[in-house]
Structures are given as structure tokens and as C-alpha cells.
Amino acid sequence: MPLGAYCYIHQFNRGATILTLRSLQEFPCLNENLEGSMLSLSQKSKWKKRQYFGECLDTETTPHELIQQWSPPHKQRVVCKGKENEDNQLVLARRPRTRMEFSGLSWDSLPDELLLGILSCLPLQDLLRMSRVCKRWHRLAFDESLWHSVDLVGKAQLDQALGQMLTVGVLGLRCPHTCIGEPCFTHTQHLHVHHMDLSSCTVTTPVLDDIISRCRLLENLSLEGLELSDNVVQSLSQNTELVRLNLCGCSGFSPDSLSQILKSCLRLEELNLSWCDFSTDHVKAVVSNICSNITQLNLSGYRQNLTMEDVKDLVERCPNLVNLDLSDSVLMTSSSFPILQQLQSLRHLALSRCYQIHPAALADFEKFPELQTLEVYGLVQDTYLPILSKGLPRLQINTRPFSSVARPTEATRRDRTMWGMTCRLVFRP
């Protein structure tokens, strides 16, 4: 077909456009004499060889720059067919929406530091919801700076969530009275947790051993009322930075493992071993291996297993005791008072239900210059208590029915603190 023939060029602009027939000679870029160029040689050779109209529109003769200039981005073409349009097809295109220019900042343009500052103001539930927005927000929502301390009191069941939080880098975890299933840790690295309260949790010994074995930086720990094992106690001995340890009501470990943890944790200041499943050997392991830095000690509940010799060894080994609880030890008598008087820093003493001590002998506590509170529940009747208080005006008598030694939260307090620290993220059921 000759060079001056007409062909269809299907183009559409910003609205619906009817494509017309144009001559190839109307485009000056195709009518110029480009002799000697590779483009002209290739065009002549192809025009001589091709016999069909469709072959004339080769890629080298198609005005790509003009097509790109006329053709905005489009999504879909709609071809209108009819009797009147059999020869000329109408190609319709939807006009693209005009993009509105936004002069302000978007969330994507904010740096990570600013987004972390915003996320730090969110409560726990909202932080978890924000983590589902996108991958970037999920990464920022689980940054360890946001998970400094978590309070999960009221959460009935903890399974994978516990393992995920501890893996993120939680430093303080408070979840007493909670049922712990399988944490499912994703790696074998050590945890960063420093303060942990698992008091009265429902947890199996192997799961507890798995959690404690990953800890090396514990400073405050409460396992009150849990069933332990020698492996758990031996894992505890690897936390040499322990300052407060509450094992009240625990059982399942031997005197040897108890001696090991007392020898390893030389920074212990508060220790609660009351009402454990102890024998006489357990008590002797405590008084023989406890470190001299102890300032608060609770050894109540051992009835006939705590002897006067044990009290003497304890006073000699721990001269810096400030708070001492020897309640429910029936072998304690008033002859122990001169021994206890050697504790120059003693301020709080509990001898409740030590029935071998006569109430009249309590007047000797006037000789304790630093003593401030005295707990003698079960020894003094309510009618005799005013007389005793008058004879010991410097002392507060029977004002603390529950011991607070090494416990994360005192029984008399209703706040959600843990060893005086307030958790940042709190679960709201």
C-alpha cells in the first residue's frame, strides 16, 4: 500500500474522544528525508517487503512520543460497537481523578522516633490494635522501649502471648493468679526480664522451669505458692543479681539446691521462705548459707523445725537484719530475747503464735533501742493489749497482720504496683 495511505491511530485524551483518520504524511517527523540514517534504511526495506496495511505500522514508524503525550494512564478501555460504528470504532476511557495535593505531613513521613513517642501514650489494647495497621507499625508497636513493664492482672489465660511479650524484651511482668499454658518461645536466647511476679499462678513445673531457665538478669522475683523443683531452684541460682526473692509456700526442692541458691545470690537483701515444705535440714541450710547482706527475712511457720540454736546462728551470720519474722515457732522462748537484742538495726520483729513466750516477758522489749513495731498476735489478749502498749510507748504493737518481706505488693495496698514500681502497660478486662 502506498506511503500516503490512511491508517487508524487509536488515541484518547482526558475525555471520551473519537479517533479520526490521519495521513502518515501529516506527521513531519515521519516525512523528513533521513537518508543515510539507520532509521530510513530500515523503513525503506520494510516498506518494499510488506504488502499488508497492518504491517505498515511497525514499531519504528509509530509515534511513541506523541502517543505518550496524548495518552494519560488508564485502567480500562470501553469499545462502543454498532451499525453506524462498524468502520470507525469508538474507544472510551474514564477520565482519571485529579489528585489533590496535600501540603501537610503524612504518617509515612514521620520518623520512627516520633511514632514511638506517639505509641508510648497508648494503652495496651490500643497498642495491639495499632500493630495490625501495617508492617512498619507492627515493627514499631513491638519495640522493646514500649514494653518496659506489663501488668496482666485479670487475664485468665496466658499461652503464646506470654512468650511473645517476654521475647519482645519486657523488663517487668506482673501476672499473679493467672493460668499459664505453653508460652511457646520462638528462640533460645536469654530473656531481659528483671522483675517478675508469678505469685499463685496455675503453671506446671516444666513450663516454670522453661521460663526461669531463660532468665539471667532477675532482680525481683515472686513464686509464692508454686510447686518448684531442683532444676527450677538451680536455674534461679544463675541470677546472681537477685535482690528480692519470695518463695513463700513453695515446695518440691531439696536442701542442697536451697544451699546452692543462697551461696550464689550474694546480693540478696529480702528473702521470704515462710511456710514452705521444709524439714529441719532445710532450716539448717538456710541459717548456714544465707548471705550477710540480708536485711529482711521471713522464716515463719516452722513450728518445731526452728530451734534456738538456729536463731543463734542466724543472728551471728546476719547482723544487719532490720525486719525479722519468726512467727509460729513453738520452740521460741523468752531466752531468745538477749540473742535478738544483738541485732542493733532491728526495727520490725514478729513473734506471733510463739506460745512458749509468756506475755509478761514482752516488757523486755523496752531494751531494744531501735525497735519500732512488734507483732505478737495470739500471745496477748485484746484486753491486755492497752496495758502492754502503755508499758511500751515507743512500739507499735500488732499493726501488721501480714508480712511484706519480699512480697511484690503489700496485702494492705490496693494499687497495681510491683515492688514500688508501676507498670506502664496495663490489661483492662
Secondary structure, 3 states (H helix, E strand, C coil): CCCCCEEECCCCCCCCCCCCEEEHHHCHHHHCCCCCCHHHHHHHHHHHHCCCHHHHCCCCCCCHHHHHHHCCCCCCEEEECCHHHCCCCEEEECCCCCCCCCCCCCHHHCCHHHHHHHHCCCCHHHHHHHCCCCHHHHHHHCCCCCCCEEECCCCCEECHHHHHHHHHCCCEEECCCCEECCCCCCCCCCECCCEEECCCCECCHHHHHHHHHCECCCCEEECCCCECCHHHHHHHCCCCCCCEEECCCCECCCHHHHHHHHHHCCCCCEEECCCCCCCHHHHHHHHHHCCCCCCEEECCCCCCCCCHHHHHHHHHHCCCCCEEECCCCCCCCHHHHHHHCCCCCCCEEECCCCCCCCHHHHHHHHHCCCCCEEECCCCCCCCCHHHHHHHCCCCEECCCCCCCCCCCCCCCCCCCEECCEECCEECCC
